[in-house]
Protein backbone atom coordinates (compact mmCIF):
# COMPACT_ATOMS: atom_id res chain seq x y z
CA UNK A 1 0.00 0.00 0.00
CA UNK A 2 1.25 3.46 -0.86
CA UNK A 3 0.16 6.95 0.15
CA UNK A 4 1.29 9.12 -2.73
CA UNK A 5 0.94 12.47 -1.06
CA UNK A 6 0.49 13.65 2.48
CA UNK A 7 0.19 17.35 3.20
CA UNK A 8 0.40 18.82 6.67
CA UNK A 9 -0.02 22.54 7.14
CA UNK A 10 1.05 24.14 10.38
CA UNK A 11 -0.20 27.47 11.21
CA UNK A 12 -0.06 30.80 12.27
CA UNK A 13 0.68 34.24 12.15
CA UNK A 14 4.16 35.51 12.34
CA UNK A 15 2.45 38.71 11.28
CA UNK A 16 -1.09 39.21 10.06
CA UNK A 17 -0.45 37.60 6.67
CA UNK A 18 3.01 36.05 6.80
CA UNK A 19 3.46 32.30 6.45
CA UNK A 20 6.40 29.99 6.96
CA UNK A 21 6.53 27.11 4.51
CA UNK A 22 8.64 24.01 5.15
CA UNK A 23 8.60 20.73 3.22
CA UNK A 24 9.77 17.21 3.93
CA UNK A 25 9.44 13.95 2.06
CA UNK A 26 8.48 10.59 3.47
CA UNK A 27 10.02 7.36 2.19
CA UNK A 28 7.42 7.24 -0.56
CA UNK A 29 7.40 10.88 -1.54
CA UNK A 30 4.91 12.39 0.87
CA UNK A 31 5.28 16.11 1.50
CA UNK A 32 4.81 18.25 4.58
CA UNK A 33 4.06 21.94 4.40
CA UNK A 34 4.11 24.38 7.31
CA UNK A 35 1.85 27.36 6.95
CA UNK A 36 0.06 29.52 9.46
CA UNK A 37 -1.58 27.29 12.18
CA UNK A 38 -1.04 23.67 13.27
CA UNK A 39 -3.29 22.20 10.62
CA UNK A 40 -2.62 19.19 8.50
CA UNK A 41 -4.24 17.58 5.47
CA UNK A 42 -3.92 13.93 4.53
CA UNK A 43 -4.08 13.06 0.84
CA UNK A 44 -3.71 9.42 -0.16
CA UNK A 45 -3.92 8.05 -3.69
CA UNK A 46 -5.07 11.48 -4.86
CA UNK A 47 -7.98 11.39 -2.40
CA UNK A 48 -8.18 13.94 0.42
CA UNK A 49 -9.00 12.06 3.61
CA UNK A 50 -8.42 14.67 6.33
CA UNK A 51 -8.51 18.41 5.75
CA UNK A 52 -7.39 21.19 8.08
CA UNK A 53 -7.16 18.92 11.08
CA UNK A 54 -5.78 20.60 14.20
CA UNK A 55 -3.13 19.79 16.79
CA UNK A 56 -3.08 21.75 20.04
CA UNK A 57 -3.15 21.67 23.82
CA UNK A 58 -4.40 24.15 26.40
CA UNK A 59 -2.33 24.48 29.56
CA UNK A 60 -3.24 26.43 32.68
CA UNK A 61 -1.37 29.53 31.52
CA UNK A 62 -1.01 29.18 27.74
CA UNK A 63 -2.29 27.39 24.67
CA UNK A 64 0.20 25.36 22.68
CA UNK A 65 -0.51 25.57 18.98
CA UNK A 66 -2.19 28.96 19.01
CA UNK A 67 -0.32 31.35 16.69
CA UNK A 68 2.75 29.09 16.60
CA UNK A 69 6.12 30.51 15.64
CA UNK A 70 8.56 28.02 14.15
CA UNK A 71 12.05 28.27 15.66
CA UNK A 72 13.68 25.27 14.03
CA UNK A 73 12.80 22.23 12.02
CA UNK A 74 14.67 19.05 11.29
CA UNK A 75 13.96 16.32 8.80
CA UNK A 76 15.68 12.99 8.61
CA UNK A 77 15.01 9.52 7.30
CA UNK A 78 14.92 6.45 9.50
CA UNK A 79 15.29 2.91 8.22
CA UNK A 80 15.67 0.25 10.89
CA UNK A 81 14.50 -3.24 11.74
CA UNK A 82 12.42 -3.80 14.87
CA UNK A 83 12.43 -7.22 16.56
CA UNK A 84 9.77 -7.35 19.28
CA UNK A 85 10.40 -9.55 22.30
CA UNK A 86 6.88 -11.02 22.07
CA UNK A 87 5.95 -10.97 18.36
CA UNK A 88 2.19 -11.11 17.94
CA UNK A 89 2.31 -10.67 14.15
CA UNK A 90 5.89 -10.60 12.84
CA UNK A 91 9.22 -11.56 14.41
CA UNK A 92 10.77 -8.55 12.68
CA UNK A 93 9.35 -5.44 11.08
CA UNK A 94 10.87 -2.78 8.86
CA UNK A 95 10.50 0.65 10.48
CA UNK A 96 10.98 3.11 7.63
CA UNK A 97 9.78 6.69 7.93
CA UNK A 98 10.63 10.35 7.66
CA UNK A 99 10.77 12.19 10.97
CA UNK A 100 9.83 15.85 10.86
CA UNK A 101 10.44 17.68 14.14
CA UNK A 102 9.25 21.27 14.54
CA UNK A 103 10.49 23.27 17.52
CA UNK A 104 8.11 26.11 18.30
CA UNK A 105 8.61 29.28 20.28
CA UNK A 106 7.16 28.86 23.75
CA UNK A 107 8.79 25.60 24.87
CA UNK A 108 7.02 22.99 22.81
CA UNK A 109 7.47 20.94 19.64
CA UNK A 110 5.51 18.70 17.29
CA UNK A 111 6.91 15.50 15.77
CA UNK A 112 5.49 13.81 12.70
CA UNK A 113 6.45 10.38 11.50
CA UNK A 114 5.54 9.97 7.86
CA UNK A 115 5.18 6.33 6.82
CA UNK A 116 4.16 4.81 3.52
CA UNK A 117 1.05 3.44 5.25
CA UNK A 118 0.09 6.36 7.48
CA UNK A 119 1.24 9.05 9.87
CA UNK A 120 1.85 9.49 13.58
CA UNK A 121 2.21 12.74 15.50
CA UNK A 122 2.87 13.83 19.05
CA UNK A 123 3.57 16.97 21.03
CA UNK A 124 6.65 17.50 23.21
CA UNK A 125 7.19 20.14 25.86
CA UNK A 126 10.34 21.57 27.46
CA UNK A 127 8.82 23.72 30.19
CA UNK A 128 10.06 24.18 33.77
CA UNK A 129 8.54 22.32 36.73
CA UNK A 130 5.09 20.78 36.45
CA UNK A 131 2.35 21.79 34.04
CA UNK A 132 -1.42 21.36 34.21
CA UNK A 133 -3.04 20.25 30.96
CA UNK A 134 -6.60 21.59 30.87
CA UNK A 135 -7.64 19.94 27.61
CA UNK A 136 -6.44 19.01 24.16
CA UNK A 137 -7.46 20.96 21.10
CA UNK A 138 -6.84 17.99 18.81
CA UNK A 139 -9.42 17.72 16.00
CA UNK A 140 -9.55 15.17 13.19
CA UNK A 141 -11.45 16.87 10.36
CA UNK A 142 -12.66 14.40 7.75
CA UNK A 143 -12.83 15.71 4.21
CA UNK A 144 -16.14 13.95 3.51
CA UNK A 145 -18.81 12.23 5.52
CA UNK A 146 -18.37 8.50 5.99
CA UNK A 147 -19.28 5.74 8.39
CA UNK A 148 -17.34 5.37 11.64
CA UNK A 149 -17.05 2.14 13.60
CA UNK A 150 -17.20 3.19 17.25
CA UNK A 151 -17.25 1.68 20.73
CA UNK A 152 -19.49 4.07 22.65
CA UNK A 153 -19.61 3.93 26.46
CA UNK A 154 -22.10 5.84 28.59
CA UNK A 155 -19.27 7.67 30.38
CA UNK A 156 -15.59 7.62 31.23
CA UNK A 157 -16.09 4.71 33.65
CA UNK A 158 -16.02 1.80 31.22
CA UNK A 159 -14.46 -1.63 30.81
CA UNK A 160 -14.34 -1.02 27.02
CA UNK A 161 -16.63 -3.98 26.33
CA UNK A 162 -19.46 -2.29 24.42
CA UNK A 163 -20.71 -3.64 21.09
CA UNK A 164 -19.51 -1.70 18.07
CA UNK A 165 -21.86 0.82 16.53
CA UNK A 166 -21.72 2.29 13.03
CA UNK A 167 -22.38 6.02 12.95
CA UNK A 168 -22.15 8.48 10.07
CA UNK A 169 -19.57 11.20 10.75
CA UNK A 170 -21.97 13.98 9.72
CA UNK A 171 -24.68 12.97 12.22
CA UNK A 172 -22.40 12.20 15.18
CA UNK A 173 -22.90 15.19 17.45
CA UNK A 174 -21.30 16.41 20.68
CA UNK A 175 -24.35 15.46 22.74
CA UNK A 176 -24.19 11.85 21.50
CA UNK A 177 -22.15 9.19 23.23
CA UNK A 178 -18.42 9.57 22.79
CA UNK A 179 -16.17 6.76 21.54
CA UNK A 180 -13.16 4.95 22.94
CA UNK A 181 -10.16 4.12 20.80
CA UNK A 182 -9.46 2.60 18.38
CA UNK A 183 -11.86 4.06 15.82
CA UNK A 184 -12.21 2.81 12.26
CA UNK A 185 -12.97 5.46 9.61
CA UNK A 186 -14.71 3.77 6.68
CA UNK A 187 -13.88 6.02 3.73
CA UNK A 188 -15.31 5.40 0.29
CA UNK A 189 -12.07 4.01 -1.12
CA UNK A 190 -9.74 3.84 1.87
CA UNK A 191 -9.96 3.11 5.56
CA UNK A 192 -8.19 4.72 8.50
CA UNK A 193 -7.49 3.03 11.82
CA UNK A 194 -7.12 5.80 14.41
CA UNK A 195 -5.52 5.08 17.77
CA UNK A 196 -2.85 6.23 20.25
CA UNK A 197 0.39 4.84 21.59
CA UNK A 198 3.08 5.43 24.21
CA UNK A 199 0.52 6.50 26.79
CA UNK A 200 2.27 7.27 30.07
CA UNK A 201 1.14 9.40 33.06
CA UNK A 202 -1.57 10.94 30.93
CA UNK A 203 -5.27 10.14 30.38
CA UNK A 204 -6.48 7.98 27.54
CA UNK A 205 -8.00 9.68 24.52
CA UNK A 206 -11.71 9.50 23.74
CA UNK A 207 -13.37 11.14 20.73
CA UNK A 208 -16.65 12.96 20.26
CA UNK A 209 -18.40 14.03 17.09
CA UNK A 210 -19.23 17.62 16.24
CA UNK A 211 -21.92 17.10 13.60
CA UNK A 212 -19.63 18.40 10.86
CA UNK A 213 -17.45 15.39 9.99
CA UNK A 214 -14.94 16.26 12.68
CA UNK A 215 -13.83 14.26 15.72
CA UNK A 216 -12.58 16.12 18.78
CA UNK A 217 -10.48 14.95 21.70
CA UNK A 218 -12.14 14.53 25.08
CA UNK A 219 -10.44 13.08 28.16
CA UNK A 220 -11.36 12.34 31.78
CA UNK A 221 -10.40 14.82 34.50
CA UNK A 222 -7.81 13.93 37.11
CA UNK A 223 -9.40 12.48 40.30
CA UNK A 224 -8.42 14.38 43.45
CA UNK A 225 -10.48 12.61 46.12
CA UNK A 226 -11.96 9.13 46.13
CA UNK A 227 -13.01 6.28 48.39
CA UNK A 228 -13.40 2.54 48.05
CA UNK A 229 -16.70 1.47 46.51
CA UNK A 230 -16.89 -2.21 47.42
CA UNK A 231 -13.93 -4.50 46.79
CA UNK A 232 -13.18 -3.55 43.19
CA UNK A 233 -13.91 0.09 42.46
CA UNK A 234 -13.38 3.71 43.50
CA UNK A 235 -16.09 6.26 44.03
CA UNK A 236 -14.61 9.53 42.79
CA UNK A 237 -15.55 12.33 45.17
CA UNK A 238 -13.74 15.25 43.56
CA UNK A 239 -12.14 15.93 40.20
CA UNK A 240 -9.62 18.54 39.16
CA UNK A 241 -10.41 21.07 36.45
CA UNK A 242 -7.46 19.69 34.46
CA UNK A 243 -6.94 16.34 32.72
CA UNK A 244 -3.29 15.93 33.78
CA UNK A 245 -0.67 17.35 36.08
CA UNK A 246 2.66 16.24 34.71
CA UNK A 247 6.30 17.08 34.14
CA UNK A 248 6.82 20.16 32.00
CA UNK A 249 9.52 18.37 30.03
CA UNK A 250 8.15 15.26 28.41
CA UNK A 251 6.84 13.49 25.31
CA UNK A 252 3.07 13.19 24.99
CA UNK A 253 1.38 10.13 23.41
CA UNK A 254 1.57 9.35 19.74
CA UNK A 255 -1.69 9.56 17.80
CA UNK A 256 -1.54 7.49 14.65
CA UNK A 257 -3.51 6.97 11.47
CA UNK A 258 -3.00 3.68 9.63
CA UNK A 259 -4.33 4.22 6.10
CA UNK A 260 -5.12 1.43 3.69
CA UNK A 261 -7.04 0.51 0.57
CA UNK A 262 -6.94 -3.16 1.57
CA UNK A 263 -8.96 -4.23 4.59
CA UNK A 264 -6.53 -7.01 5.41
CA UNK A 265 -3.81 -4.46 6.14
CA UNK A 266 -5.77 -3.35 9.18
CA UNK A 267 -5.38 -6.81 10.71
CA UNK A 268 -1.67 -6.80 9.84
CA UNK A 269 -1.11 -3.45 11.57
CA UNK A 270 2.43 -3.08 12.95
CA UNK A 271 2.26 0.60 13.86
CA UNK A 272 2.40 -0.13 17.64
CA UNK A 273 5.71 -1.97 17.44
CA UNK A 274 7.08 0.71 15.10
CA UNK A 275 6.18 3.45 17.60
CA UNK A 276 7.11 1.54 20.75
CA UNK A 277 9.69 2.67 23.26
CA UNK A 278 12.59 0.43 24.13
CA UNK A 279 12.02 -2.16 26.84
CA UNK A 280 12.85 -0.72 30.26
CA UNK A 281 13.65 -4.09 31.85
CA UNK A 282 17.21 -5.41 31.96
CA UNK A 283 16.29 -9.10 32.32
CA UNK A 284 13.34 -10.47 30.34
CA UNK A 285 14.46 -14.09 30.17
CA UNK A 286 11.84 -15.16 32.71
CA UNK A 287 8.89 -13.78 30.67
CA UNK A 288 7.28 -16.75 28.96
CA UNK A 289 4.12 -16.21 26.88
CA UNK A 290 1.84 -19.17 26.31
CA UNK A 291 -1.57 -20.73 26.69
CA UNK A 292 -3.41 -21.11 29.97
CA UNK A 293 -6.31 -23.11 31.33
CA UNK A 294 -8.94 -21.08 33.15
CA UNK A 295 -11.67 -22.01 35.59
CA UNK A 296 -14.12 -19.09 35.67
CA UNK A 297 -16.58 -19.90 32.87
CA UNK A 298 -16.39 -23.69 32.97
CA UNK A 299 -14.83 -24.61 36.29
CA UNK A 300 -16.78 -27.75 37.24
CA UNK A 301 -15.22 -30.94 35.81
CA UNK A 302 -17.57 -33.88 35.32
CA UNK A 303 -17.54 -37.30 33.71
CA UNK A 304 -16.25 -40.82 34.34
CA UNK A 305 -12.72 -39.67 35.20
CA UNK A 306 -13.96 -37.19 37.85
CA UNK A 307 -14.13 -39.09 41.15
CA UNK A 308 -13.99 -36.02 43.41
CA UNK A 309 -16.44 -33.27 44.28
CA UNK A 310 -15.78 -30.45 41.81
CA UNK A 311 -15.50 -26.84 42.91
CA UNK A 312 -12.99 -24.33 44.20
CA UNK A 313 -10.81 -26.92 45.86
CA UNK A 314 -7.47 -28.67 45.58
CA UNK A 315 -8.74 -31.70 43.67
CA UNK A 316 -10.36 -29.58 40.96
CA UNK A 317 -7.29 -27.41 40.46
CA UNK A 318 -5.06 -30.48 40.34
CA UNK A 319 -7.35 -31.76 37.59
CA UNK A 320 -6.69 -28.54 35.63
CA UNK A 321 -2.94 -28.84 36.29
CA UNK A 322 -2.91 -32.46 35.06
CA UNK A 323 -4.67 -31.47 31.84
CA UNK A 324 -2.25 -28.58 31.28
CA UNK A 325 0.74 -30.84 31.91
CA UNK A 326 -0.49 -33.57 29.52
CA UNK A 327 -1.06 -31.05 26.73
CA UNK A 328 2.03 -28.84 27.18
CA UNK A 329 -0.07 -25.89 28.33
CA UNK A 330 2.29 -23.86 30.55
CA UNK A 331 -0.20 -22.16 32.91
CA UNK A 332 -3.49 -22.30 34.76
CA UNK A 333 -5.37 -19.25 36.05
CA UNK A 334 -7.20 -19.46 39.39
CA UNK A 335 -10.03 -16.96 39.29
CA UNK A 336 -12.12 -15.56 42.15
CA UNK A 337 -12.39 -17.87 45.15
CA UNK A 338 -8.78 -18.94 45.73
CA UNK A 339 -8.53 -16.30 48.51
CA UNK A 340 -10.91 -16.26 51.48
CA UNK A 341 -11.60 -12.55 50.97
CA UNK A 342 -11.13 -10.63 47.72
CA UNK A 343 -9.75 -7.74 49.79
CA UNK A 344 -6.98 -9.85 51.36
CA UNK A 345 -4.53 -11.59 49.00
CA UNK A 346 -2.62 -13.25 51.86
CA UNK A 347 -5.41 -15.38 53.41
CA UNK A 348 -6.00 -18.29 51.07
CA UNK A 349 -8.99 -20.60 50.88
CA UNK A 350 -8.09 -23.72 52.92
CA UNK A 351 -10.13 -25.88 50.51
CA UNK A 352 -7.63 -24.94 47.80
CA UNK A 353 -4.45 -25.57 49.85
CA UNK A 354 -2.46 -23.19 47.68
CA UNK A 355 1.03 -24.21 48.93
CA UNK A 356 0.34 -27.84 48.01
CA UNK A 357 -1.13 -26.84 44.64
CA UNK A 358 1.91 -24.70 43.81
CA UNK A 359 4.21 -27.58 44.75
CA UNK A 360 2.19 -30.02 42.65
CA UNK A 361 2.00 -27.69 39.65
CA UNK A 362 5.73 -26.97 39.75
CA UNK A 363 6.41 -30.70 39.74
CA UNK A 364 4.25 -30.92 36.60
CA UNK A 365 5.99 -27.87 34.98
CA UNK A 366 2.83 -25.76 35.15
CA UNK A 367 2.81 -22.16 36.42
CA UNK A 368 -0.02 -20.58 38.37
CA UNK A 369 -1.67 -17.17 37.83
CA UNK A 370 -4.10 -15.84 40.43
CA UNK A 371 -6.94 -13.35 39.92
CA UNK A 372 -7.30 -10.17 41.98
CA UNK A 373 -9.41 -6.99 41.89
CA UNK A 374 -7.21 -3.98 41.14
CA UNK A 375 -8.21 -2.29 44.38
CA UNK A 376 -6.72 -5.15 46.39
CA UNK A 377 -3.49 -4.74 44.45
CA UNK A 378 -3.50 -0.99 45.13
CA UNK A 379 -3.88 -1.59 48.88
CA UNK A 380 -1.27 -4.38 48.95
CA UNK A 381 1.54 -3.51 46.53
CA UNK A 382 3.76 -5.83 48.60
CA UNK A 383 1.82 -8.83 47.28
CA UNK A 384 4.18 -9.22 44.32
CA UNK A 385 7.08 -9.89 46.65
CA UNK A 386 4.95 -12.40 48.57
CA UNK A 387 3.74 -14.12 45.40
CA UNK A 388 7.29 -14.52 44.16
CA UNK A 389 8.20 -16.18 47.45
CA UNK A 390 5.18 -18.48 47.20
CA UNK A 391 6.00 -19.49 43.60
CA UNK A 392 3.13 -17.68 41.83
CA UNK A 393 4.16 -16.71 38.28
CA UNK A 394 1.48 -14.16 37.38
CA UNK A 395 -1.61 -12.20 38.32
CA UNK A 396 -4.82 -11.43 36.48
CA UNK A 397 -5.83 -7.93 37.66
CA UNK A 398 -9.42 -6.90 37.06
CA UNK A 399 -12.00 -4.07 37.03
CA UNK A 400 -9.84 -0.97 36.50
CA UNK A 401 -12.56 0.41 34.19
CA UNK A 402 -11.01 3.89 33.91
CA UNK A 403 -8.48 5.78 31.79
CA UNK A 404 -7.84 8.93 33.83
CA UNK A 405 -4.25 9.89 34.63
CA UNK A 406 -4.42 8.35 38.12
CA UNK A 407 -5.44 4.97 36.69
CA UNK A 408 -2.88 5.09 33.88
CA UNK A 409 -0.26 5.64 36.58
CA UNK A 410 -1.64 2.60 38.42
CA UNK A 411 -0.98 0.40 35.38
CA UNK A 412 2.61 1.67 35.30
CA UNK A 413 3.18 1.15 39.02
CA UNK A 414 1.87 -2.40 38.81
CA UNK A 415 4.00 -3.30 35.79
CA UNK A 416 7.16 -1.97 37.43
CA UNK A 417 6.56 -3.56 40.83
CA UNK A 418 5.55 -6.90 39.32
CA UNK A 419 8.65 -6.89 37.13
CA UNK A 420 10.89 -6.52 40.19
CA UNK A 421 9.53 -9.84 41.44
CA UNK A 422 9.26 -11.76 38.16
CA UNK A 423 5.46 -11.64 38.04
CA UNK A 424 3.61 -11.57 34.71
CA UNK A 425 0.38 -9.56 34.32
CA UNK A 426 -2.96 -10.03 32.58
CA UNK A 427 -4.92 -6.75 32.77
CA UNK A 428 -8.62 -7.67 32.72
CA UNK A 429 -11.37 -5.02 32.95
CA UNK A 430 -8.87 -2.87 31.06
CA UNK A 431 -8.60 -0.47 28.16
CA UNK A 432 -6.81 -1.12 24.86
CA UNK A 433 -3.01 -1.66 24.84
CA UNK A 434 -1.17 1.65 24.47
CA UNK A 435 2.56 0.94 24.86
CA UNK A 436 3.10 -0.25 28.44
CA UNK A 437 3.42 -3.82 27.16
CA UNK A 438 6.56 -2.85 25.21
CA UNK A 439 8.19 -0.94 28.06
CA UNK A 440 7.32 -3.73 30.50
CA UNK A 441 6.72 -6.94 28.51
CA UNK A 442 5.76 -8.80 31.69
CA UNK A 443 2.38 -7.21 30.81
CA UNK A 444 1.21 -10.04 28.56
CA UNK A 445 -2.31 -9.05 27.58
CA UNK A 446 -5.34 -6.79 28.14
CA UNK A 447 -9.06 -7.39 27.96
CA UNK A 448 -10.90 -4.25 26.76
CA UNK A 449 -13.09 -6.32 24.43
CA UNK A 450 -16.57 -7.83 24.38
CA UNK A 451 -15.33 -11.37 24.78
CA UNK A 452 -16.59 -14.84 25.53
CA UNK A 453 -17.56 -13.89 29.09
CA UNK A 454 -20.66 -12.30 27.55
CA UNK A 455 -21.97 -15.72 26.48
CA UNK A 456 -25.02 -14.98 24.30
CA UNK A 457 -23.96 -11.32 24.09
CA UNK A 458 -20.78 -12.23 22.23
CA UNK A 459 -22.14 -12.43 18.69
CA UNK A 460 -20.13 -13.16 15.53
CA UNK A 461 -21.58 -10.01 13.93
CA UNK A 462 -19.69 -7.96 16.52
CA UNK A 463 -16.70 -10.27 17.01
CA UNK A 464 -15.77 -10.28 13.32
CA UNK A 465 -14.69 -6.62 13.71
CA UNK A 466 -11.96 -7.49 16.25
CA UNK A 467 -9.11 -8.29 13.80
CA UNK A 468 -9.69 -4.92 12.12
CA UNK A 469 -10.03 -2.84 15.30
CA UNK A 470 -9.34 -4.03 18.85
CA UNK A 471 -6.82 -6.78 18.09
CA UNK A 472 -5.21 -4.58 15.44
CA UNK A 473 -3.79 -2.36 18.21
CA UNK A 474 -2.39 -5.03 20.56
CA UNK A 475 -2.90 -8.23 22.57
CA UNK A 476 -6.49 -9.09 23.45
CA UNK A 477 -7.81 -11.33 26.24
CA UNK A 478 -10.93 -12.57 24.47
CA UNK A 479 -10.91 -16.02 26.23
CA UNK A 480 -11.56 -18.25 23.18
CA UNK A 481 -11.73 -22.01 22.76
CA UNK A 482 -15.29 -23.14 23.51
CA UNK A 483 -16.15 -26.76 22.74
CA UNK A 484 -19.91 -26.32 23.24
CA UNK A 485 -21.30 -24.04 20.52
CA UNK A 486 -24.64 -22.66 19.35
CA UNK A 487 -26.07 -20.62 16.53
CA UNK A 488 -27.33 -17.29 17.96
CA UNK A 489 -31.04 -18.09 17.85
CA UNK A 490 -30.47 -21.31 19.82
CA UNK A 491 -27.92 -20.03 22.31
CA UNK A 492 -28.15 -20.95 25.95
CA UNK A 493 -25.43 -21.36 28.50
CA UNK A 494 -24.24 -19.77 31.69
CA UNK A 495 -21.69 -20.56 34.36
CA UNK A 496 -20.66 -23.22 35.18
CA UNK A 497 -21.51 -24.60 31.73
CA UNK A 498 -20.80 -21.81 29.25
CA UNK A 499 -20.81 -22.06 25.49
CA UNK A 500 -19.56 -20.24 22.44
CA UNK A 501 -21.60 -18.32 19.90
CA UNK A 502 -21.05 -19.46 16.31
CA UNK A 503 -20.05 -22.84 14.94
CA UNK A 504 -17.51 -25.13 16.54
CA UNK A 505 -15.04 -24.38 13.74
CA UNK A 506 -15.62 -20.65 14.17
CA UNK A 507 -14.64 -21.04 17.83
CA UNK A 508 -11.50 -22.94 16.83
CA UNK A 509 -10.59 -20.40 14.16
CA UNK A 510 -10.58 -17.45 16.57
CA UNK A 511 -7.88 -19.28 18.53
CA UNK A 512 -5.64 -18.74 15.49
CA UNK A 513 -6.98 -15.31 14.54
CA UNK A 514 -7.00 -13.54 17.88
CA UNK A 515 -3.69 -12.47 19.37
CA UNK A 516 -2.70 -12.63 23.02
CA UNK A 517 0.57 -13.44 24.77
CA UNK A 518 -1.55 -15.31 27.33
CA UNK A 519 -4.17 -17.20 25.33
CA UNK A 520 -7.02 -18.71 27.33
CA UNK A 521 -8.46 -22.18 26.94
CA UNK A 522 -11.83 -21.09 28.29
CA UNK A 523 -13.46 -24.51 28.41
CA UNK A 524 -13.18 -27.31 30.95
CA UNK A 525 -10.57 -30.06 30.48
CA UNK A 526 -13.31 -32.70 30.55
CA UNK A 527 -14.92 -31.13 27.47
CA UNK A 528 -11.64 -30.80 25.57
CA UNK A 529 -11.00 -34.48 26.20
CA UNK A 530 -14.37 -35.34 24.59
CA UNK A 531 -13.04 -33.93 21.29
CA UNK A 532 -9.34 -34.90 21.22
CA UNK A 533 -8.88 -33.82 17.59
CA UNK A 534 -10.05 -30.29 18.47
CA UNK A 535 -8.07 -30.30 21.72
CA UNK A 536 -4.85 -31.33 20.01
CA UNK A 537 -5.24 -28.63 17.37
CA UNK A 538 -5.99 -25.85 19.86
CA UNK A 539 -3.17 -26.72 22.24
CA UNK A 540 -0.73 -26.74 19.30
CA UNK A 541 -1.49 -23.13 18.27
CA UNK A 542 1.41 -20.77 19.15
CA UNK A 543 0.82 -17.40 20.79
CA UNK A 544 3.76 -15.66 19.08
CA UNK A 545 4.37 -15.66 15.33
CA UNK A 546 7.08 -15.10 12.73
CA UNK A 547 4.77 -13.91 9.98
CA UNK A 548 1.11 -12.91 9.52
CA UNK A 549 -0.68 -12.70 6.17
CA UNK A 550 -4.35 -11.91 5.55
CA UNK A 551 -5.52 -14.06 2.66
CA UNK A 552 -9.02 -12.58 2.27
CA UNK A 553 -10.92 -9.95 4.21
CA UNK A 554 -13.73 -7.42 4.27
CA UNK A 555 -13.88 -5.37 7.46
CA UNK A 556 -16.84 -6.35 9.62
CA UNK A 557 -17.84 -9.17 7.26
CA UNK A 558 -15.21 -11.94 7.14
CA UNK A 559 -11.49 -12.62 7.38
CA UNK A 560 -9.13 -15.49 6.55
CA UNK A 561 -5.65 -15.13 8.01
CA UNK A 562 -2.50 -17.29 7.82
CA UNK A 563 0.19 -17.20 10.50
CA UNK A 564 3.61 -18.83 10.39
CA UNK A 565 5.66 -20.16 13.28
CA UNK A 566 8.88 -21.72 12.04
CA UNK A 567 7.91 -23.95 9.11
CA UNK A 568 4.25 -24.37 10.10
CA UNK A 569 1.39 -22.24 8.81
CA UNK A 570 -1.86 -21.99 10.78
CA UNK A 571 -4.99 -20.65 9.08
CA UNK A 572 -8.08 -19.20 10.73
CA UNK A 573 -11.17 -17.79 9.08
CA UNK A 574 -14.52 -16.51 10.37
CA UNK A 575 -17.61 -14.89 8.91
CA UNK A 576 -20.57 -12.96 10.29
CA UNK A 577 -24.18 -14.12 9.80
CA UNK A 578 -23.63 -14.46 6.04
CA UNK A 579 -22.48 -17.69 4.44
CA UNK A 580 -19.22 -17.36 2.45
CA UNK A 581 -17.46 -19.33 -0.26
CA UNK A 582 -13.91 -18.19 -0.97
CA UNK A 583 -11.08 -19.42 -3.18
CA UNK A 584 -7.78 -18.80 -1.41
CA UNK A 585 -4.38 -18.91 -3.09
CA UNK A 586 -1.66 -20.58 -0.97
CA UNK A 587 1.23 -18.69 -2.60
CA UNK A 588 2.60 -18.08 0.93
CA UNK A 589 3.94 -21.65 0.92
CA UNK A 590 7.55 -22.49 -0.05
CA UNK A 591 8.45 -23.30 -3.63
CA UNK A 592 8.52 -26.91 -4.76
CA UNK A 593 7.17 -28.57 -1.61
CA UNK A 594 4.10 -30.71 -1.11
CA UNK A 595 2.80 -30.30 2.42
CA UNK A 596 -0.03 -31.76 4.50
CA UNK A 597 -2.95 -29.64 5.63
CA UNK A 598 -5.15 -30.73 8.51
CA UNK A 599 -8.28 -28.63 8.41
CA UNK A 600 -11.51 -28.25 10.36
CA UNK A 601 -14.53 -27.22 8.31
CA UNK A 602 -18.17 -26.48 9.06
CA UNK A 603 -20.33 -29.58 8.69
CA UNK A 604 -23.21 -29.80 6.27
CA UNK A 605 -25.70 -29.00 9.08
CA UNK A 606 -23.59 -26.44 10.92
CA UNK A 607 -25.85 -23.59 9.81
CA UNK A 608 -28.45 -25.08 12.18
CA UNK A 609 -26.44 -27.34 14.53
CA UNK A 610 -23.34 -25.32 15.32
CA UNK A 611 -21.49 -28.35 16.73
CA UNK A 612 -21.34 -30.02 13.29
CA UNK A 613 -17.81 -30.13 11.87
CA UNK A 614 -15.43 -32.30 9.86
CA UNK A 615 -11.69 -32.80 10.07
CA UNK A 616 -9.96 -33.32 6.72
CA UNK A 617 -6.40 -34.06 5.60
CA UNK A 618 -5.21 -32.98 2.16
CA UNK A 619 -1.97 -32.36 0.28
CA UNK A 620 -1.28 -28.74 -0.65
CA UNK A 621 1.49 -26.68 -2.24
CA UNK A 622 2.25 -23.19 -3.44
CA UNK A 623 -0.08 -23.52 -6.45
CA UNK A 624 -3.07 -24.84 -4.51
CA UNK A 625 -6.35 -22.94 -4.71
CA UNK A 626 -8.04 -23.61 -1.39
CA UNK A 627 -11.84 -23.55 -1.56
CA UNK A 628 -13.28 -22.47 1.79
CA UNK A 629 -16.97 -22.66 2.59
CA UNK A 630 -18.11 -21.09 5.87
CA UNK A 631 -21.74 -21.30 6.95
CA UNK A 632 -23.36 -18.32 8.65
CA UNK A 633 -21.46 -17.55 11.89
CA UNK A 634 -19.02 -20.19 10.73
CA UNK A 635 -15.33 -20.62 10.20
CA UNK A 636 -12.32 -22.50 8.91
CA UNK A 637 -9.25 -23.63 10.85
CA UNK A 638 -6.19 -25.55 9.77
CA UNK A 639 -2.48 -26.20 9.99
CA UNK A 640 -0.06 -26.82 7.12
CA UNK A 641 3.13 -28.76 7.85
CA UNK A 642 5.52 -31.32 6.39
Secondary structure, DSSP 8 states (H G I E B T S, - for coil): -------------SSSS-------B-TT--B----SSSEEEEEETTEEEEEEEE--EEESS-EETTT--EEEEEEEEEEEEE--SS-SS-S-EEEEEEEEEEEETTTEEEEEEEETTEEEEEEEEEEEEEEEEEEE--EEEBSS--EEEEE--SSS---S---EEEEETTT--TTS--B-S-EEEE-SS-EEEEEEE---SS---EEEE-SSSEEEEE----EEEEEE-TTS-EEEEEE-SSSEEEEEEEE--EEEEEEESSHHHHHT--HHHHH------S--TT---EEEEE-SSS----STT--S--SSSHHHHHHHHHHHHHTT--EEEE-TTSEEETTEEEEE-TTT-HHHHHHHHHHTT-EEEEEEEHHHHHHTTTHHHHHHHHT--EEEEE-----SHHHHHHHHHHHHHHHHTT-EEEE-S-----SHHHHSTTEEEE--S--GGGGGG--HHHHTTGGGTTGGGS--------SSEE-GGG---BTTB--EES-HHHHHHHHHHS--SEEEE-S-HHHHTTSHHHHHHHHH--SS-SEEEEEEEETTTEEEEEEEETTEEEEEEEE-SS-EEEEEE-TTS-TT--EEEEEEEE-TTTTTSTT-EEEEEEEE-TT-EEEEEE-TT-EEEEEEE-
